[in-house]
Each structure stands twice: as structure tokens, then as C-alpha cells.
Amino acid sequence: MFNSRPSYGRRPSNGGYRPAGNFQKRNRFMPKSLDSRMYIAAATPVTEQEAIIRHAFTDFDFHPQVHTNLVARGMVTPTQIQDQALEHALAGKDLIGLADTGTGKTATFALPIIQKLLANPHETCLIVAPTRELAVQIRDEIRGLAQNLPIYSCVLIGGSDIRRQLEDLRRRPHIYIGTPGRLRDLYNRRALNLEFTRTVVLDEVDRMLDMGFIKEITELMGFLPKERQTLLFSATLDQKVEDIARRFLTNPLKISVKNAATSHNVDQNIIRTHGNKMEVLTDLLRKQEFKKVLVFGRTKFGVEKISVTLQKAGFPADAIHGDKRQNQRENVLRKFKTNQISILIATDVAARGIDVKDISHVINYDEPGTFEDYTHRVGRTGRAGKTGVAITFVE
């Protein structure tokens, strides 16, 4: 007799083995299981007194309009990475910046870029990011910091109309922000002119290398003038990142404000499921404390299935993944940021591209493939000094 109850991807409790005659292959998308003890940690928030900040933004000789824009955005005291790196970046030095996610890295390179372009308006700047979402996020941050200033930027990413991007380039923007593949494509089309690029930012380098962009990065750096300032930012510093820094930076200053492998401000725990993951998820989401939730799934199909199931159950949810057009992904993120929806389901493509400071919970519906992926997922909550919660479903 068939069981009519949905299985939601139920696996046998004996780790995937079934007796002869009922053998089932392991799902090829299933990563090797990590030790579930890695997902358990109590929050130990770092107090403000432990982070010594030596500057205020008023200490830096920014353009008066930049100071006005900082005040309008409520930015009075720099974060740790801003406090330690701004002075050196403004002086034109090459930098390696190591910091946890959500620590203000974008403003750390955006403010010196704005200042440099105001002094040298004929120059251009190139910012390379691993994901479309992060590129758009950087563009929005720069627009806010450069409001009412004659500085123009454009986003050059895959998944968007290349004709529109070609039109943007004809307007001769000062700042090019893009993903490696699309930037290389536009350069090879002779649409992207890097002749006057004197500043390059490689953001989230570890993620770009994980995504296999080493060839594209190497080619892009070869297109740039020798005389330039290079700013490299990464959440981790492994051998691959060090190789990139050694090849493309000149006497770089390394600034690290890394606190720990995962955020101090996040309570991390597991829930053991037995083929009833969707039931567990909906039970959690009905609780009042789950105010703004980011749910991670492993595959595009799985993420879409979770989203549709939650919507049918009446939850204000939507999803972003690689099969959605870029404008759809941006629209979903905008709804999540403005609280039109309170539940966002995403693949790991969003782990570095979401900058929402009030996410109360991260739920790993599917376990991450690596502990580094876990770190970046968890880093979406517990931001701006708040305490967050991360829950991982373990079968």
C-alpha cells in the first residue's frame, strides 16, 4: 500500500543503504555530510568596548557632499575595517582586507574611490564581484555615498540585457561594477575601455575563486594598466587568495579584523528531522519570533519547490536562484528588504549577495556542502550588533 503522505525528499535512516532489490543511488547533488557538531554554538556577542575605533568619519578629508551623504545615511562612526583601512586606501596603497561578512567593506573601498574620482574625473575604476546580487548591492551603496556628485556607475553582469549594458558604457561611466565573465566578454567586444582605470577592487576574492573564476580574473588584471591601486577583500585568506595577491598587488598592506570562523552574534543549533523537513519548517515559521527568515536550499529546483509549498500554505515567501531572470531576483530581494515578504528561500548564490541587517533567523533546510558555505550562510544573521539564530536541519 502506498503512503499518501508527502515525503519531501525523505531518505532512509540507515544513511542511504537499502536492501538488495530496493537499492537507491545517492543523489549526486548531495554533499558529503559535515560533522553536525559544527552547527552548534551559543552566541557570545562582542561588546562595543572590545572593538576599539580610533576615528570618526569627520576625521577624513572627504568632499563636503560626501560628509553630508554619510550623515544622511546615519554613518558617524566607522566599522573596524573602515577605521583601519580608510587612511591607507585614501593614500593610494594596495590593500588586502580580511573581515567577516557585513562589516562595511563596501564603504571601505567606495569612499576612497569617490574621493579619487572627484580629484581625477578622467580616471575610471573597476570593481569585480562574484555574484550579480553583490554587484547590484555595491552599485546601490556607491550611489548613496555619491549622491549629488558627478560620479556615475554601471553594473555589468550576466543574466541581464547586454544591449542595455552596452548603452550604459557609451555614456562613459566612472565606475564599472561587474562579474568576471560579463566583464571579460564586454572587454573582448571592445565595449569596455580600461585604458584609464587606475583603481581596481577585487571583492569577495575567495568566493570568486571557489566559483572557478581564476582564469577570468587573471585575464581582466592583464587588461589593466600597470600603474594602478589594487584593493583585495576576502573573508578568508588561503593559498589561492595569497597567490592572487602576490601576482597582482604591489607591497600590499594586510588589514585583518576577522573575529572567528562564524559570527559571535549567532546562536547556532540543529534540528534532527526524519523525512518531515517541510513540516518542521512550517512549524518553525509559524512561531512569532521568526520575524524575518532566510532559508537555504541546495538546488534551484529544491528552492523553488520550498517556495511554492510555503506560498500555497499562506506564508509570505519567495525565492531567488539561478534560473530566475536578474530583474526577478532583484525584485524578490527588494520585497524582502522592504518587508513585503518575510521569508526568502535561496541557493548559495545568495550567501554573499544579500545585505539585509534585520534577518532574525537563518534556516539551513539542506545542509551546506562545505563549512565555508555554512559560515557565509550564517553570516546573514546576527548583524549590526544584533543577536541572530541559525538552525540546520540534519537527517
C-alpha positions as a printed NumPy array, in Angstrom:
array([[  0.   ,   0.   ,   0.   ],
       [  1.354,   3.452,  -0.924],
       [  1.788,   6.091,   1.733],
       [ -0.099,   9.181,   0.567],
       [  1.815,  11.472,   2.884],
       [  4.439,  13.629,   1.036],
       [  7.982,  12.511,   1.671],
       [  9.784,  15.821,   0.946],
       [ 12.922,  14.026,  -0.153],
       [ 12.893,  11.5  ,   2.678],
       [ 15.987,   9.345,   2.961],
       [ 16.343,   6.026,   4.755],
       [ 17.6  ,   6.367,   8.316],
       [ 20.465,   3.939,   7.707],
       [ 22.459,   6.564,   5.749],
       [ 21.295,   5.769,   2.218],
       [ 21.659,   1.972,   2.102],
       [ 18.677,  -0.162,   1.212],
       [ 18.498,  -3.934,   0.954],
       [ 19.016,  -5.676,  -2.383],
       [ 16.028,  -5.257,  -4.665],
       [ 15.273,  -1.781,  -3.343],
       [ 18.604,  -0.084,  -3.915],
       [ 18.675,   3.701,  -4.342],
       [ 21.719,   5.621,  -5.564],
       [ 22.975,   8.543,  -3.564],
       [ 21.763,  11.874,  -5.004],
       [ 24.654,  13.326,  -6.978],
       [ 23.859,  16.779,  -5.593],
       [ 24.188,  15.555,  -2.017],
       [ 27.416,  16.845,  -0.435],
       [ 29.439,  14.817,   1.966],
       [ 27.929,  15.227,   5.403],
       [ 29.765,  17.524,   7.762],
       [ 30.025,  16.786,  11.445],
       [ 26.75 ,  18.146,  12.838],
       [ 28.572,  19.358,  15.96 ],
       [ 29.974,  22.152,  13.754],
       [ 26.464,  23.604,  13.558],
       [ 26.106,  24.055,  17.32 ],
       [ 27.405,  27.14 ,  19.126],
       [ 25.998,  29.574,  21.64 ],
       [ 26.044,  33.267,  20.811],
       [ 28.791,  35.196,  22.594],
       [ 28.254,  38.771,  21.406],
       [ 31.289,  41.011,  21.185],
       [ 30.698,  44.171,  23.165],
       [ 31.375,  47.552,  21.605],
       [ 34.139,  48.14 ,  24.121],
       [ 36.139,  45.272,  22.62 ],
       [ 36.238,  46.933,  19.21 ],
       [ 38.453,  49.998,  19.588],
       [ 37.603,  52.609,  16.954],
       [ 40.134,  55.418,  16.614],
       [ 38.451,  57.607,  14.004],
       [ 35.191,  59.302,  13.181],
       [ 34.231,  59.907,   9.559],
       [ 34.738,  63.631,  10.196],
       [ 38.467,  62.904,  10.699],
       [ 38.836,  62.125,   6.99 ],
       [ 39.188,  64.84 ,   4.363],
       [ 36.221,  63.819,   2.263],
       [ 34.374,  66.156,  -0.09 ],
       [ 31.728,  68.142,   1.88 ],
       [ 28.914,  66.436,  -0.036],
       [ 30.327,  63.025,   0.93 ],
       [ 30.187,  64.048,   4.59 ],
       [ 26.586,  65.174,   4.044],
       [ 25.749,  61.822,   2.461],
       [ 27.38 ,  59.924,   5.336],
       [ 25.29 ,  61.828,   7.879],
       [ 22.138,  61.247,   5.827],
       [ 22.866,  57.5  ,   5.922],
       [ 23.463,  57.554,   9.676],
       [ 27.16 ,  56.763,   9.277],
       [ 29.031,  58.569,  12.05 ],
       [ 31.473,  56.032,  13.452],
       [ 33.419,  53.747,  11.109],
       [ 33.377,  49.983,  11.477],
       [ 36.629,  48.217,  12.361],
       [ 37.663,  47.567,   8.77 ],
       [ 36.791,  51.136,   7.769],
       [ 38.625,  52.565,  10.774],
       [ 41.816,  50.67 ,   9.986],
       [ 41.812,  50.712,   6.18 ],
       [ 40.419,  54.077,   5.033],
       [ 43.532,  56.109,   5.781],
       [ 45.755,  53.747,   3.775],
       [ 43.287,  53.351,   0.902],
       [ 42.982,  57.143,   0.636],
       [ 46.782,  57.309,   0.458],
       [ 46.735,  55.084,  -2.644],
       [ 48.246,  51.954,  -1.113],
       [ 47.428,  48.411,  -2.222],
       [ 45.434,  46.603,   0.466],
       [ 44.379,  43.113,   1.473],
       [ 41.309,  43.468,   3.673],
       [ 40.156,  40.485,   5.707],
       [ 36.857,  40.854,   7.508],
       [ 33.714,  38.935,   8.341],
       [ 30.643,  39.488,   6.192],
       [ 28.511,  42.507,   6.983],
       [ 31.342,  44.627,   8.395],
       [ 31.184,  47.565,   5.993],
       [ 33.753,  46.5  ,   3.398],
       [ 31.905,  48.22 ,   0.552],
       [ 32.22 ,  51.708,   2.034],
       [ 35.866,  50.938,   2.818],
       [ 36.693,  50.942,  -0.88 ],
       [ 33.812,  53.108,  -2.152],
       [ 34.759,  56.228,  -0.188],
       [ 38.389,  56.37 ,  -1.43 ],
       [ 37.175,  55.694,  -4.985],
       [ 34.708,  58.591,  -4.825],
       [ 37.381,  60.897,  -3.426],
       [ 39.881,  59.881,  -6.13 ],
       [ 37.385,  60.314,  -8.973],
       [ 36.416,  63.782,  -7.76 ],
       [ 40.082,  64.766,  -7.912],
       [ 40.724,  62.959, -11.235],
       [ 37.426,  62.807, -13.184],
       [ 39.117,  61.417, -16.3  ],
       [ 40.001,  58.184, -14.464],
       [ 37.829,  55.09 , -14.16 ],
       [ 37.519,  52.347, -11.569],
       [ 36.805,  48.622, -11.925],
       [ 35.07 ,  46.632,  -9.184],
       [ 34.874,  42.853,  -9.663],
       [ 32.369,  40.836,  -7.597],
       [ 31.488,  37.121,  -7.605],
       [ 27.692,  37.378,  -7.871],
       [ 25.109,  39.524,  -9.583],
       [ 23.413,  40.349,  -6.297],
       [ 26.64 ,  41.597,  -4.757],
       [ 27.402,  43.744,  -7.81 ],
       [ 23.966,  45.391,  -7.585],
       [ 24.41 ,  45.868,  -3.839],
       [ 27.766,  47.605,  -4.392],
       [ 26.214,  49.849,  -7.054],
       [ 23.429,  50.888,  -4.682],
       [ 25.888,  51.616,  -1.862],
       [ 28.066,  53.77 ,  -4.112],
       [ 25.043,  55.667,  -5.395],
       [ 24.072,  56.528,  -1.839],
       [ 27.571,  57.672,  -0.887],
       [ 27.996,  59.671,  -4.138],
       [ 24.544,  61.256,  -4.147],
       [ 24.501,  64.744,  -5.734],
       [ 28.044,  64.263,  -7.03 ],
       [ 29.078,  63.962, -10.725],
       [ 30.089,  60.304, -10.397],
       [ 28.32 ,  57.655, -12.425],
       [ 28.486,  53.878, -12.207],
       [ 27.121,  50.957, -14.185],
       [ 26.509,  47.289, -13.428],
       [ 27.852,  44.741, -15.918],
       [ 26.543,  41.288, -15.044],
       [ 25.29 ,  38.133, -16.684],
       [ 21.581,  37.406, -16.738],
       [ 20.786,  40.986, -17.759],
       [ 20.284,  42.559, -21.176],
       [ 23.753,  43.128, -22.629],
       [ 22.368,  45.765, -25.007],
       [ 21.385,  47.921, -22.054],
       [ 24.877,  47.486, -20.623],
       [ 26.445,  48.494, -23.936],
       [ 24.323,  51.661, -23.849],
       [ 25.461,  52.354, -20.289],
       [ 29.109,  52.04 , -21.355],
       [ 28.604,  54.536, -24.198],
       [ 27.715,  57.108, -21.528],
       [ 31.277,  56.747, -20.209],
       [ 30.613,  55.964, -16.522],
       [ 33.38 ,  56.419, -13.958],
       [ 32.88 ,  53.102, -12.146],
       [ 32.407,  49.674, -13.727],
       [ 30.916,  47.092, -11.348],
       [ 30.542,  43.568, -12.645],
       [ 31.03 ,  39.838, -12.537],
       [ 34.175,  38.337, -14.124],
       [ 32.581,  36.581, -17.109],
       [ 30.5  ,  39.525, -18.328],
       [ 33.378,  41.988, -17.807],
       [ 35.687,  39.835, -19.909],
       [ 33.013,  39.469, -22.595],
       [ 32.469,  43.23 , -22.826],
       [ 36.204,  43.894, -22.957],
       [ 36.639,  41.395, -25.777],
       [ 33.8  ,  43.151, -27.63 ],
       [ 35.863,  46.351, -27.261],
       [ 32.97 ,  47.938, -25.38 ],
       [ 34.751,  48.142, -22.006],
       [ 37.669,  50.596, -22.065],
       [ 40.1  ,  50.028, -19.193],
       [ 42.81 ,  52.354, -20.504],
       [ 42.163,  54.967, -17.82 ],
       [ 41.395,  52.569, -14.97 ],
       [ 43.676,  53.44 , -12.073],
       [ 41.799,  51.657,  -9.287],
       [ 40.631,  48.046,  -9.207],
       [ 38.732,  46.298,  -6.423],
       [ 38.54 ,  42.515,  -6.156],
       [ 35.7  ,  41.895,  -3.721],
       [ 34.954,  38.536,  -2.097],
       [ 38.   ,  37.027,  -3.824],
       [ 37.713,  33.705,  -2.005],
       [ 34.185,  33.274,  -3.342],
       [ 35.262,  34.117,  -6.898],
       [ 37.996,  31.515,  -6.737],
       [ 35.579,  28.936,  -5.305],
       [ 33.298,  29.624,  -8.274],
       [ 36.131,  28.918, -10.728],
       [ 36.799,  32.479, -11.921],
       [ 40.597,  32.303, -11.679],
       [ 41.042,  32.433, -15.484],
       [ 38.689,  35.386, -15.911],
       [ 40.318,  37.322, -13.056],
       [ 43.779,  36.702, -14.485],
       [ 42.692,  37.922, -17.93 ],
       [ 40.974,  41.018, -16.528],
       [ 44.026,  42.003, -14.494],
       [ 46.117,  41.615, -17.648],
       [ 43.92 ,  44.184, -19.417],
       [ 44.628,  46.868, -16.783],
       [ 47.403,  49.476, -16.738],
       [ 50.481,  48.568, -14.704],
       [ 50.228,  51.773, -12.676],
       [ 47.175,  51.284, -10.533],
       [ 45.901,  50.83 ,  -6.98 ],
       [ 44.511,  47.378,  -6.205],
       [ 42.262,  46.65 ,  -3.226],
       [ 41.539,  42.995,  -2.45 ],
       [ 38.868,  41.954,   0.032],
       [ 38.153,  38.452,   1.257],
       [ 36.506,  36.689,   4.165],
       [ 39.298,  34.103,   4.227],
       [ 42.985,  34.028,   3.285],
       [ 44.028,  30.675,   1.887],
       [ 46.8  ,  29.748,  -0.541],
       [ 44.723,  30.593,  -3.625],
       [ 43.891,  34.075,  -2.336],
       [ 47.529,  34.647,  -1.377],
       [ 48.597,  33.654,  -4.901],
       [ 46.242,  36.254,  -6.39 ],
       [ 47.552,  38.913,  -4.008],
       [ 51.172,  38.046,  -4.795],
       [ 50.578,  38.269,  -8.547],
       [ 48.545,  41.445,  -8.763],
       [ 49.249,  43.62 ,  -5.707],
       [ 52.371,  45.699,  -5.014],
       [ 53.685,  45.688,  -1.438],
       [ 50.153,  45.329,  -0.064],
       [ 49.228,  46.227,   3.474],
       [ 47.223,  43.438,   5.119],
       [ 44.445,  44.526,   7.467],
       [ 42.532,  41.824,   9.308],
       [ 39.59 ,  42.31 ,  11.62 ],
       [ 38.491,  38.694,  11.499],
       [ 36.816,  37.673,  14.747],
       [ 36.041,  33.99 ,  14.312],
       [ 35.094,  31.309,  11.796],
       [ 31.431,  32.081,  12.376],
       [ 29.703,  35.061,  13.916],
       [ 29.877,  35.604,  17.666],
       [ 26.373,  37.051,  17.487],
       [ 24.605,  33.921,  16.246],
       [ 23.023,  31.153,  18.301],
       [ 23.613,  28.008,  16.235],
       [ 21.822,  24.693,  16.667],
       [ 20.462,  21.69 ,  14.8  ],
       [ 17.096,  20.011,  14.439],
       [ 17.147,  16.326,  13.583],
       [ 14.493,  15.539,  11.004],
       [ 13.151,  12.184,   9.899],
       [ 11.802,  12.815,   6.422],
       [  9.413,  15.52 ,   7.624],
       [ 11.55 ,  18.6  ,   6.902],
       [  8.714,  20.636,   5.406],
       [  6.5  ,  20.027,   8.428],
       [  9.331,  21.072,  10.735],
       [  9.941,  24.188,   8.644],
       [  6.312,  25.303,   8.625],
       [  6.002,  24.699,  12.378],
       [  9.018,  26.956,  12.954],
       [  7.826,  29.696,  10.629],
       [  4.507,  29.94 ,  12.468],
       [  6.335,  30.963,  15.652],
       [  6.2  ,  34.657,  16.451],
       [  9.958,  35.079,  16.939],
       [ 10.668,  34.036,  13.32 ],
       [ 10.198,  37.569,  12.05 ],
       [ 12.486,  37.669,   9.003],
       [ 13.865,  34.354,   7.818],
       [ 16.39 ,  33.295,   5.189],
       [ 16.048,  29.624,   4.204],
       [ 18.866,  27.916,   2.3  ],
       [ 18.312,  25.013,  -0.062],
       [ 20.821,  23.041,  -2.096],
       [ 19.428,  23.14 ,  -5.638],
       [ 17.476,  25.562,  -7.796],
       [ 14.663,  23.038,  -8.178],
       [ 14.547,  22.372,  -4.447],
       [ 14.478,  26.069,  -3.561],
       [ 11.628,  26.727,  -5.976],
       [  9.701,  23.755,  -4.567],
       [ 10.08 ,  25.054,  -0.992],
       [  8.912,  28.494,  -2.097],
       [  5.813,  27.226,  -3.891],
       [  4.893,  24.941,  -0.982],
       [  5.166,  27.788,   1.529],
       [  3.171,  30.16 ,  -0.665],
       [  0.38 ,  27.602,  -1.002],
       [  0.378,  27.276,   2.789],
       [ -0.171,  31.04 ,   3.084],
       [  3.33 ,  32.145,   4.055],
       [  4.712,  35.458,   2.639],
       [  7.627,  33.767,   0.89 ],
       [  9.553,  33.922,  -2.367],
       [ 12.785,  32.518,  -3.805],
       [ 15.92 ,  33.546,  -5.657],
       [ 18.068,  31.141,  -7.647],
       [ 19.984,  30.921, -10.896],
       [ 17.015,  30.031, -13.093],
       [ 15.284,  33.338, -12.373],
       [ 15.994,  36.379, -14.519],
       [ 18.077,  39.088, -12.914],
       [ 15.204,  41.559, -12.693],
       [ 13.101,  38.878, -10.954],
       [ 15.854,  38.237,  -8.414],
       [ 16.269,  41.949,  -7.745],
       [ 12.52 ,  42.338,  -7.297],
       [ 12.363,  39.47 ,  -4.786],
       [ 15.295,  40.894,  -2.815],
       [ 13.656,  44.317,  -2.777],
       [ 10.443,  42.81 ,  -1.389],
       [ 12.44 ,  41.012,   1.302],
       [ 14.333,  44.167,   2.291],
       [ 11.135,  46.237,   2.461],
       [  9.249,  43.551,   4.446],
       [  6.721,  42.848,   1.7  ],
       [  7.751,  39.237,   2.28 ],
       [  9.301,  37.898,   5.475],
       [ 10.676,  34.574,   4.176],
       [ 13.309,  34.285,   1.469],
       [ 14.442,  30.904,   0.126],
       [ 17.767,  30.867,  -1.682],
       [ 20.592,  28.781,  -3.019],
       [ 24.155,  29.548,  -2.008],
       [ 24.331,  32.103,  -4.819],
       [ 22.749,  34.461,  -2.287],
       [ 25.078,  33.686,   0.597],
       [ 27.335,  36.608,  -0.304],
       [ 24.909,  38.808,  -2.156],
       [ 22.329,  39.624,   0.498],
       [ 22.889,  42.659,   2.672],
       [ 19.874,  42.782,   4.99 ],
       [ 20.67 ,  43.791,   8.548],
       [ 17.481,  42.598,  10.276],
       [ 17.35 ,  38.894,   9.367],
       [ 16.289,  37.179,  12.596],
       [ 16.853,  33.55 ,  11.541],
       [ 18.821,  31.546,   9.023],
       [ 17.491,  28.038,   8.384],
       [ 19.638,  25.527,   6.533],
       [ 16.855,  23.386,   5.074],
       [ 19.572,  21.469,   3.24 ],
       [ 22.985,  21.097,   4.841],
       [ 25.763,  23.164,   3.237],
       [ 28.348,  21.451,   1.078],
       [ 31.317,  22.862,   2.998],
       [ 31.905,  24.546,   6.313],
       [ 32.888,  27.691,   4.425],
       [ 29.44 ,  27.698,   2.8  ],
       [ 27.971,  27.299,   6.277],
       [ 29.973,  30.272,   7.535],
       [ 28.679,  32.518,   4.778],
       [ 25.094,  31.378,   5.264],
       [ 25.198,  32.008,   8.998],
       [ 26.795,  35.396,   8.4  ],
       [ 23.488,  36.68 ,   7.006],
       [ 22.063,  36.998,  10.532],
       [ 23.379,  38.472,  13.768],
       [ 24.439,  41.659,  12.003],
       [ 24.741,  45.281,  13.123],
       [ 25.274,  44.221,  16.729],
       [ 22.088,  42.156,  16.938],
       [ 21.87 ,  38.517,  18.002],
       [ 20.664,  36.085,  15.36 ],
       [ 19.716,  32.416,  15.214],
       [ 20.909,  29.75 ,  12.771],
       [ 19.2  ,  26.348,  12.586],
       [ 20.438,  23.459,  10.477],
       [ 18.234,  20.506,   9.579],
       [ 20.141,  17.252,   9.998],
       [ 18.731,  13.943,   8.836]])
